[in-house]
């Protein structure tokens, strides 16, 4: 399998260690690479790292599935282990062409693990972070790969497009509203809560919405402030897609989402500019 997997070799000095890994995780360092992985998966992760980065290993696996985002992530399976998605960390924004995939040690990977555990502990649906690897590049600069448990679903725009009747669309709207509600209860603000960072996955009780890319999530705001910011960011993203002709979600559908999240009285419809 071929792809855009970065495979730059790293220096021999291990990167700076973050704070002690969370309970249930194990840390090791060798040949310029720091690995933190769930204890039961640690040896599997270290084994696939021999001679390659995690991202390069995943891209080369037979049957690996490319998943598009800021960069190509690869869905595969650890040897004798679970299905995973391996993502190479990259910057976004205007400076992305300059900063590319280089981060100051210890990169954002440790925080992504910490935030994921905290969100899941309070009932927010976000994929399990199973492991990460940080590779020394030069001086204090590092690169990182993050391994998450695979959730079988599709991004919100695709889920909405494939919902062929009002009942299905209502179920998707309810799922997204439920996600916003759980983020509000966690007092978690996701600065990049765009439509493609919401994954819709089927369950026996209907669809569930999962939030992705949580490394920049912030805690400590009031529940109402976090809720308004999350809803405003997501509504802005949905409106952009609608204006581009890539999504037919309208203001009535947004009011379903906001109502399920308990926001109908405080958040206007960013999809048509009218306040509630």
Residue, then its C-alpha position, 0 to 999 in steps of 0.5 A: x500500500x502506498x501513501x503520503x506517510x512521513x518516514x523521516x528518520x529521527x535523531x538518536x536522542x529521545x525527546x523530552x518526556x512529558x509528565x508521568x503517563x496516565x494509569x494503565x499506560x506504559x512509557x519507553x524510549x529508544x533510538x530517538x523515539x518516545x512511546x506511550x501506549x496502553x499497557x496491554x498494547x505497549x509491546x505490540x506498538x514497540x514491535x511495529x516501530x522497528x525500522x519505521x514510524x507508526x504512520x509509515x508502518x500503517x500505510x504499508x499494511x495490506x488492506x490499510x484504508x486511507x482516511x482523509x483529514x488534515x493529512x492522510x490517516x491510515x486505518x489498519x489493525x495492530x498485529x493480533x490486536x485491535x483495529x486502529x487509526x494512525x494519524x501523523x500530527x500536523x499543524x493547521x492554519x495559515x502557518x501550516x506550510x511553514x510549521x508543517x509537522x514539527x512541534x516543540x517537545x513533547x508535541x500535542x500527543x500527550x495532551x490528546x491522550x489526557x483530554x481523551x481520557x477526561x472526556x470519556x470519563x464524563x460520557x463524551x463520545x471520542x475515540x480511545x487514544x491507545x498510543x502515541x510515538x514522539x520522534x526527535x527531529x532537531x533540537x527541541x523539535x519533534x514529530x508525532x504519530x497518534x494511534x486511536x481505536x477505530x470507530x466505524x462511521x462517517x463524517x457528519x456531512x456524509x451521514x447527513x447526505x446519506x440520510x434519505x428520509x426525515x426520520x433518519x435526519x432527525x436521528x442524526x440531528x439528535x445524535x449531534x445535539x446529544x454530543x453538544x450536550x455532553x460537551x456542555x456538561x463536561x464544560x469542554x470547549x472544542x475550538x475546532x469543532x467543525x463538521x468533519x470533526x464529528x463522526x456519525x456511527x451506527x449503534x443498536x439504538x440509532x446513530x451516535x456522534x463522536x468528536x475527533x481531534x480533541x488535543x486543543x479542547x479547553x476546560x474551565x469555562x462555564x457550561x453555558x459559555x462552552x456550549x455557546x462556543x461549541x455550537x457557534x463553531x459547528x454552526x459556522x462550519x455547517x453554514x460554510x458547507x451549505x453555502x458551498x453547496x456541499x450540505x443541505x442542512x437548513x436552519x430548521x435542522x439546526x434548531x433540532x440540533x440546538x434544541x436537543x443540546x438545550x441551546x434553543x434559547x441562547x444560540x441563534x441560527x448561524x445557518x440563516x442569521x436569525x436569532x431565536 
